[in-house]
Amino acid sequence: MLDSWFSSAAFYGAYLLRIAPAVLAAGLVTVELAIAAIVLGLLLAFAVAALRFSPMPLLRGLAVAFVSVVRGTPVLIQMFLLYFGGPQVGIQLEPFTAGVLALGINIAAYMSEAIRGAVVAVDKGQFEAARALGFSAHQTMVNFILPQAARLMVRIISSRVSSKACSSSWPSIE
């Protein structure tokens, strides 16, 4: 019995050594995809969150609709729509690109709500005090509101990013 175990272990050890380069290469692609999607998602999230505070109702409505639709559909369906549905409308994407876009868009929808929630959580008196001191709305947001909201954003964003990074192994890379 022990003899069969050693021969079996030797077989699997040789097999693992043979496939290790492919597994490491796939792991590297997954990490690259996750980093690219997270960076894209965070950039889009700040833009969508800014639109949520827009004084123009149309832009606010578009941002709300984007967040609702993207958060309401599974990320795998979004990947399928981009990769398989893109050619139907004349957009041919590589698997890696479709995966980055789908995950980035999905991350953006969730992160924009985290950013918006953190900004809304800052006491309204902070905004009013800065405006009373003569700061513009932009200066108030950049110098007073966002630094206070950043403390709240970090926890939420790091939690969401780690959960979404797990989804980066879903795209099929050829």
N, C-alpha and C positions, 0 to 999 in steps of 0.2 A: 504494500500500500504506500509506504513512504517512497519507494522507488518511483511509482507512478506520479506522485506529487512533485518530485524533483524534475522529472522529465516534462511534466506539464508546466511548471514554473519556468523552466528553461525556454520552452516554446513561447510562452506569453512574454517573457523578458525580451526575446529576440524580436517578437512581433511589435512590442512597444518601442523598441529602439528603431525599428524600420519605419513606423508611422510618426515618430516624434517630430521630425522636421515639418510634416504636413500639419500636425496639430498646432505647433508653435506658429507657423505661418498663418493659420486660420485665426489663432488667438490675437496675433498682431493686427490683422485686418479688422477684427472685432473691436479692438481698442481704438484703432484709427477711426472707425465708423462712429464709435461712441463719442470720441472727442469732437469730431467734426459736427455731429448732430447736436451736441450740447452747446457748442459755441454758436452755431446757427440758431438754435432754439432760444438761447438767452438774448441774442441780438434782436430777434423777432419779438421776443416777449417784452422787451423794453419799448419797442415801437408800438405794439398792441396796447400795452398799459398806458402809454402816452395818448393813444387814440381814445381810450376809455375816459380820459379826463378832458377831451377836446370840447370846446364850446360849441362845435358844430354837431347838431343832432345826427346828421347823416353819417359822419365818421364814427361817432359813438355807437350808432346802431350797427354799422358794419363790423366794428370790433366785437360787439356783443354777439352778433350772429356768428362770426368766425369762432369765437370761444365756445359757443353753444354747440355748433356743429362738430367741431374737432373733438371736444371733450365727450360728445355724445356718440362717437363712433369708435370702435376698437382700432388700435394702431395697426394691427395686421390688415384690416380692411383698407386703411389708408395706404398702406404699402402696396397692396394689390391694385388699388385704384391708380396710383401713380405709375406703377410698373406695367400693368396689363392694360389699364384704361388710357394711358398716355398715347400709345400708338393709334388709338381710335380717333383722337383729335389731332394727330400729327406731331406728337411729342414723344420721341424715342429716347428713353433714359437707360443708362447703364444700371445694372443691379445695385452697385455701390452708391451711385448718385441718387437713385430712387429711395434707397434705404436712408441715406443722410437727410434727404428732403422730408420724407415721411416722419422720421423720428424728430427732426428739427421742428417741423410744424406742430407735431403733437406736444413736444416739450414747450414750445412757445405758448400754446393755449393754456397749459397748466401753470407755467411760470408767470404769465401775464396776470393771472388771477392772484398769485402769491404776491407779486409786486404791488398790484392795485390794493390788495388787502392790507399790506404793510403801510402803504402811504395813507390809506383811510384811517388806519389805527393811530396815527400821530394826532395828538390833540389839536382840534381846530384853533385853539387859542394860540398855538405856535405860529400858524399862518397869519392870523390876525395881528399878532404882535410884530411880526416881521414887516407886514404891510404898513402898520402904523409907524414904524421907524423909517419908512420911505423906500423900502426895497421893492423892486418890481416883482411881478408874479414869478417870472423865470428865476430871478435871484433868490427869491424866497424858497422856491422848490429845490434849487441846486444847493444852496448854502444852509438851509435850516431843515426842510422836511425830509429830503432824501437821506442825509446822514443819520437822522433818527430812525427812519424807516429801514435803513440798511441792516441795523441790528436785528430787526424782526425778519427781514428777507433772508438772511444767511441761513437760519435754521430751516425754514420752509424750503428754500431752493436746494440746499444740500440734501435734504431728505428726498425731494422729488427727483433730483439729478441721479442719485444713487439708484432709485427704483427704475428710472427710465434707462439708465445705462445697462440694466439687465436685459432690456428689450433689444439691445443692439445686436444680439446674436440671432435675432429672428430673420433678417434678410438673407436670402440665399445668394451667395457670391459665387459667380462662375469662375 
